[in-house]
Amino acid sequence: MTALSNGPLPEKIDQVVDILLELRDHLRAEPPTDEVLTLLIPLVDEDDGIPMLLSDVLRASARAIATDADPYTGDVSSVVATLREAATEIMQWYSLHWEVRRLDQVIDDTPGATS
């Protein structure tokens, strides 16, 4: 592996993963629905949520590997294709944005709803 150029440091990525692990553990404690939605809405945002960002990261990774890999073997081609396929699948998760927003609206509009 080579030294990283102007990109994020692995330590910062580790911090992001740690935050997601903390969020997972918190949600496993089953907090009230309104709290869950407050935490979930930005995560599944249709523009800047994790599905869209992860999809973009995987697609950009595939492009960078395809451009730089030498030699460009069948194994490299397979990894690039898998990254692109995963990026496409993950991008389809954008529908989570609408489902979570719909649930938030239903709860807000339901008199006497407990959350």
Buried (B, 14 or more C-beta within 10 A) or exposed (E): EEEEEEEEEEEEEEEEEEEEEEEEEEEEEEEEBBEBBEEBBEBBBBEEBBBBBBBEBBBEBBEEBBEEBEEEEEEBEEBBEEBBEBBEEBBEBBEBBEEBBEBBEEBEEEEEEEE
